């Protein structure tokens, strides 16, 4: 049994070389090469996090399995990637390599007060929330009726809105690395309440009077 392994060399110093690591989604290819300082009868196994990487239309494992190539990377190819090297005497795993994948913005969403409705009464407080999938994080800019506002970031707050604030609200997303710009728009309608403030007060007073009258009549009927 000893003679079987007499020419084998223990594995040491498994390293990965990846160049470049800053990539564009759907446009760049990732190439990682695995090497050892010493070792013989080597078997290479690639890992993405804890899952084994296998060949596919986009994934090529070549050079005796020591080179991993991912063609037209996506945002899900960030890693961490590791190389596990095995021989009958030993095994060793490399330090991880991560890729920066630049993508988006896309899959934008825009909500008002967390609801599907876009119709509100005068005096309402509105919170518009915009989101976009992007790497790096997209810059978000707001616009009203096509005119850019001074508000940036995911939130636009409108306090005690009036009818003149009805119209189209847009969230503009831009990514300086991909040079992609996208936007999403919602139309908000602000209308007066069916009852004015004084009318609502009269209704409330009338209802209160009616309730008091019902209470008095119930009390009298109970005594009869």
C-alpha positions as CSV (number, residue, x, y, z in Angstrom):
1,X,0.0,0.0,0.0
2,X,2.9,2.3,0.8
3,X,4.5,1.8,-2.6
4,X,1.3,3.0,-4.3
5,X,1.7,6.5,-2.9
6,X,5.5,6.7,-3.0
7,X,5.6,9.2,-5.9
8,X,2.8,11.3,-4.7
9,X,3.4,14.8,-3.4
10,X,1.3,16.6,-0.7
11,X,-0.7,19.5,-1.9
12,X,0.3,23.0,-0.6
13,X,-0.6,26.6,-1.2
14,X,-3.7,26.5,-3.4
15,X,-4.2,29.9,-5.0
16,X,-6.6,31.6,-7.4
17,X,-5.8,34.2,-10.0
18,X,-8.7,36.2,-11.4
19,X,-8.3,39.1,-13.8
20,X,-10.3,41.3,-14.0
21,X,-12.7,41.0,-11.1
22,X,-14.8,44.1,-11.9
23,X,-17.3,43.0,-14.6
24,X,-20.3,44.2,-16.6
25,X,-23.4,42.0,-16.6
26,X,-24.1,40.2,-19.9
27,X,-20.9,41.8,-21.5
28,X,-17.9,40.4,-19.5
29,X,-16.4,37.0,-18.9
30,X,-14.9,35.9,-15.6
31,X,-11.8,33.7,-15.8
32,X,-10.3,32.1,-12.7
33,X,-7.2,29.9,-12.7
34,X,-6.3,27.5,-9.8
35,X,-2.7,26.5,-9.1
36,X,-0.7,24.8,-6.4
37,X,2.9,25.3,-5.1
38,X,3.3,21.6,-4.8
39,X,1.3,18.4,-5.4
40,X,0.8,15.6,-7.8
41,X,-2.0,13.5,-9.3
42,X,-4.3,16.6,-8.8
43,X,-8.1,16.7,-9.1
44,X,-9.6,20.1,-9.2
45,X,-13.2,20.9,-7.9
46,X,-14.8,24.3,-8.1
47,X,-17.2,25.7,-5.5
48,X,-19.5,28.7,-5.5
49,X,-20.2,29.3,-1.8
50,X,-20.8,25.7,-0.7
51,X,-22.2,24.4,-4.1
52,X,-20.2,22.6,-6.7
53,X,-19.8,24.5,-10.0
54,X,-20.5,22.3,-13.1
55,X,-20.2,23.0,-16.8
56,X,-23.0,24.6,-18.8
57,X,-23.6,26.8,-21.8
58,X,-22.0,29.7,-19.9
59,X,-19.7,27.9,-17.6
60,X,-16.5,26.2,-19.0
61,X,-14.1,24.2,-16.9
62,X,-10.8,23.6,-18.8
63,X,-7.1,22.9,-18.5
64,X,-7.6,19.7,-16.6
65,X,-10.3,21.5,-14.6
66,X,-7.9,24.1,-13.3
67,X,-9.5,27.0,-15.1
68,X,-13.0,28.3,-14.7
69,X,-14.6,30.6,-17.3
70,X,-18.0,32.1,-16.9
71,X,-19.2,33.7,-20.2
72,X,-21.5,36.8,-20.1
73,X,-21.7,37.0,-16.3
74,X,-24.9,37.8,-14.5
75,X,-25.5,39.5,-11.1
76,X,-25.7,36.0,-9.6
77,X,-22.1,35.2,-10.5
78,X,-20.5,37.2,-7.7
79,X,-19.2,34.3,-5.8
80,X,-17.4,33.6,-3.5
81,X,-15.6,31.1,-5.7
82,X,-13.1,28.6,-4.3
83,X,-10.9,25.8,-5.7
84,X,-10.6,22.5,-3.9
85,X,-7.6,20.4,-4.9
86,X,-7.5,16.7,-4.0
87,X,-5.0,13.8,-4.4
88,X,-4.9,10.5,-2.6
89,X,-2.7,11.9,0.1
90,X,-4.2,15.3,0.9
91,X,-6.6,18.1,-0.1
92,X,-6.6,21.8,0.2
93,X,-8.9,24.7,-0.6
94,X,-8.0,28.2,-1.9
95,X,-9.0,31.5,-0.4
96,X,-12.2,32.9,-2.0
97,X,-12.5,35.2,-5.0
98,X,-15.4,37.5,-5.4
99,X,-16.5,39.4,-8.5
100,X,-18.0,42.8,-8.7
101,X,-20.8,42.6,-11.2
102,X,-22.1,46.0,-12.4
103,X,-25.8,45.8,-13.5
104,X,-29.1,47.6,-13.8
105,X,-30.9,49.6,-12.8
106,X,-33.9,47.5,-13.6
107,X,-37.0,45.9,-12.0
108,X,-38.1,49.3,-10.7
109,X,-41.1,49.7,-8.4
110,X,-43.0,52.7,-7.1
111,X,-45.6,52.8,-4.4
112,X,-47.6,55.5,-2.7
113,X,-48.3,55.0,1.0
114,X,-47.6,51.3,0.4
115,X,-50.9,50.9,-1.5
116,X,-52.0,50.2,-5.0
117,X,-54.4,53.1,-5.1
118,X,-53.2,56.5,-6.5
119,X,-56.3,58.6,-5.6
120,X,-56.3,60.7,-2.4
121,X,-58.2,63.4,-0.7
122,X,-57.0,67.0,-0.2
123,X,-55.0,67.2,3.1
124,X,-53.6,63.7,2.9
125,X,-49.9,63.0,3.6
126,X,-48.3,60.9,0.9
127,X,-45.0,58.9,1.0
128,X,-43.8,57.8,-2.4
129,X,-41.2,54.9,-2.3
130,X,-39.1,54.0,-5.3
131,X,-36.8,51.0,-5.6
132,X,-34.5,49.6,-8.3
133,X,-32.2,46.7,-8.6
134,X,-28.7,48.0,-9.4
135,X,-25.1,47.4,-8.7
136,X,-23.6,49.7,-7.6
137,X,-26.7,51.3,-6.0
138,X,-28.6,53.5,-8.4
139,X,-28.9,57.2,-7.9
140,X,-32.6,58.1,-7.6
141,X,-34.0,61.5,-8.6
142,X,-37.7,62.6,-8.5
143,X,-39.6,64.6,-11.0
144,X,-43.2,66.1,-11.1
145,X,-45.0,66.5,-14.4
146,X,-41.6,66.1,-16.2
147,X,-39.8,68.7,-14.1
148,X,-36.9,67.6,-11.9
149,X,-37.4,68.1,-8.2
150,X,-34.7,68.8,-5.7
151,X,-35.4,65.5,-3.9
152,X,-33.1,62.5,-4.4
153,X,-33.2,59.1,-2.7
154,X,-35.9,56.5,-2.4
155,X,-38.5,58.6,-0.6
156,X,-40.6,61.6,-1.7
157,X,-42.9,62.9,1.0
158,X,-45.8,65.2,0.3
159,X,-47.5,66.7,3.3
160,X,-51.1,68.0,3.3
161,X,-51.5,67.7,-0.5
162,X,-53.7,70.0,-2.5
163,X,-55.5,69.5,-5.9
164,X,-52.7,71.3,-7.7
165,X,-50.4,68.5,-6.7
166,X,-52.3,66.0,-8.9
167,X,-50.2,64.7,-11.8
168,X,-47.4,62.4,-12.9
169,X,-44.6,61.6,-10.4
170,X,-41.5,60.0,-11.8
171,X,-38.6,58.3,-10.2
172,X,-35.4,58.4,-12.4
173,X,-32.7,55.8,-11.7
174,X,-29.2,56.0,-13.0
175,X,-26.1,53.8,-12.7
176,X,-22.8,55.6,-13.3
177,X,-20.9,52.3,-14.0
178,X,-23.3,50.8,-16.6
179,X,-24.4,54.2,-17.9
180,X,-28.0,52.9,-17.9
181,X,-30.9,55.2,-17.0
182,X,-34.5,54.1,-16.4
183,X,-37.6,55.6,-14.9
184,X,-41.0,54.7,-13.5
185,X,-44.0,56.9,-13.3
186,X,-47.3,57.0,-11.4
187,X,-50.2,59.4,-11.8
188,X,-51.7,60.7,-8.6
189,X,-55.1,62.3,-8.3
190,X,-55.9,64.6,-5.4
191,X,-59.6,65.5,-4.9
192,X,-61.7,67.3,-2.4
193,X,-63.5,65.2,0.2
194,X,-67.2,64.7,-0.7
195,X,-68.0,66.6,2.5
196,X,-66.3,69.9,3.5
197,X,-65.0,70.4,7.0
198,X,-68.2,72.3,8.1
199,X,-70.4,69.8,6.4
200,X,-68.6,66.9,8.2
201,X,-69.1,68.8,11.5
202,X,-72.8,69.2,10.9
203,X,-73.1,65.5,10.1
204,X,-71.3,64.6,13.3
205,X,-73.5,66.9,15.4
206,X,-76.6,65.5,13.8
207,X,-75.6,61.9,14.5
208,X,-74.7,62.7,18.1
209,X,-78.1,64.4,18.6
210,X,-79.8,61.3,17.0
211,X,-77.9,59.0,19.3
212,X,-78.8,61.0,22.4
213,X,-82.5,61.0,21.4
214,X,-82.5,57.3,20.9
215,X,-80.9,56.9,24.3
216,X,-83.5,59.1,26.0
217,X,-86.4,57.2,24.3
218,X,-84.9,53.9,25.3
219,X,-84.6,55.1,28.9
220,X,-88.2,56.3,28.9
221,X,-89.5,53.1,27.4
222,X,-87.7,51.1,30.1
223,X,-89.4,53.1,32.9
224,X,-92.9,52.6,31.4
